[in-house]
Amino acid sequence: MSMALGLSIPVGAVTLPPKERDLRLDFFRGAALWLIFLNHIPSNFVGWFTTRNFGFSDAAEMFVFISGYTAAFVYGRVMIERGFTVASMRILKRVWQIYVAFIFLFMIYLAQISWVAARFENPLYIEEMNLLHFLQRPEIVIVEALLLRFLPANVDVLPLYIVLMAFFPLMLWFILRAPNIALAASFVLYLAARYFGWNLQAYPADKVWYFSPFAWQFLFVIGAWCGTGGARQIGWLIRSKALLILGGAYLAFAAFMTLATNIPLPIDFPNWLLIFPLDKTGLDPLRLAHFLILTAIVVRFVPADAQFLRSDWAKPLILCGEHSLEVFCLGVFLSFTAHILMIEVSSRILFQVFVSFGGIFAMIALAGIMTWYKKLQSRAPKNLAV
């Protein structure tokens, strides 16, 4: 039993996964990063083949769920073995790293967009990326950005991640002591957030966060709950034929409805089927159900020891998943760069394919360099490591 500040975790309260890294987490997190990059490029031909055009959920749900699972997997064991205080300090250290990454991302992203707007004499780039207020009141906007209230386009996932991780020590302690009660409490908060429209204020005053932390925390907690043994509790459900049949039917329905919206069909739908647009800010229940069903089916057919996870073609995705923070930040710059190239150079489909896969290759290259450097550091003598 671990003790710290009087907060104990009963032995046997939860069942953590094996210490070996589950390659599925890195594989699908890497896939989520690629999809986020492609979806952030407006009017991108390659983006039409991403998951958001074939169902209710998209890569954002994938990223948040895996982040919750991974956080519980990594820090849950620390909290059990070394106590609440040590685990909390490690989590808050990670929060600080993400926050610093966000500030660097904001400043460099700001410089990139401003330079492009001046270079091509097109102020619409400033307005499109939600930076018009910065040019009007820079002294206020910088402070608001430090407070996570001013958010340029395409960076919304990082502030959400910062807030969720900042409250994760208490959340994890609760999950480790009473996982099912913690999950139920998170669900109640999710319902309240949807009913009352809870969200965090953004800048300017008429804006709110794109992802409501009060709603999206539920998916993060579901991931953490699964990472601390909850997945074993529902193993019977994941393996059931009923879920496969009913869940498959729901996924097919979601794909049809999404395609019918993206490619207008000459069909008159009854009023009760007019469900779009689905609320992404408050994590619409249809989106949540779609992602959870899709995840359950993937877990059913992709075991942790799946052979393809150790194949050469899976390595790029896994590498990107292992360095998710850095790859995400690079993806933000690359998506805007690709957008500019498609406007100023060429909008032909072949060129769109070129810049899309060129960006993915750059993300893989960064992940590969970071993996190489990490291995180099691990082999260096401790007194020579820098």
ABEGO torsion letter per residue (X at the ends): XBBBGGBBBBBGABBBBBABBBAAAAAAAAAAAAAAAAAABBGBAAAAABAAAAEABBAAAAAAAAAAAAAAAAAAAAAAAAEAAAAAAAAAAAAAAAAAAAAAAAAAAAAAAAAAAAAAGBAAAAAAAGAAAAAABAAAAAAAAAAGABBBBGAAAAAAAAAAAAAAAAAAAAAAABAAAAAAAAAAAAAAAAAAGBBBBBOBAABBBABBAAAAAAAAAAAAAAAAGAAAAAAAAAABAAAAAAAAAAAAAAAAAAAAAABBBBBBBBAAABAOBBBAAAGBAAAAAAAAAAAAAAAAABBAABAAAABAAAAAAAAAAABAAAAAAAAAAAAAAAAAAAAAABABAAAAAAAAAAAAAAAAAAAAAAAAAAAAAAABBAAABX
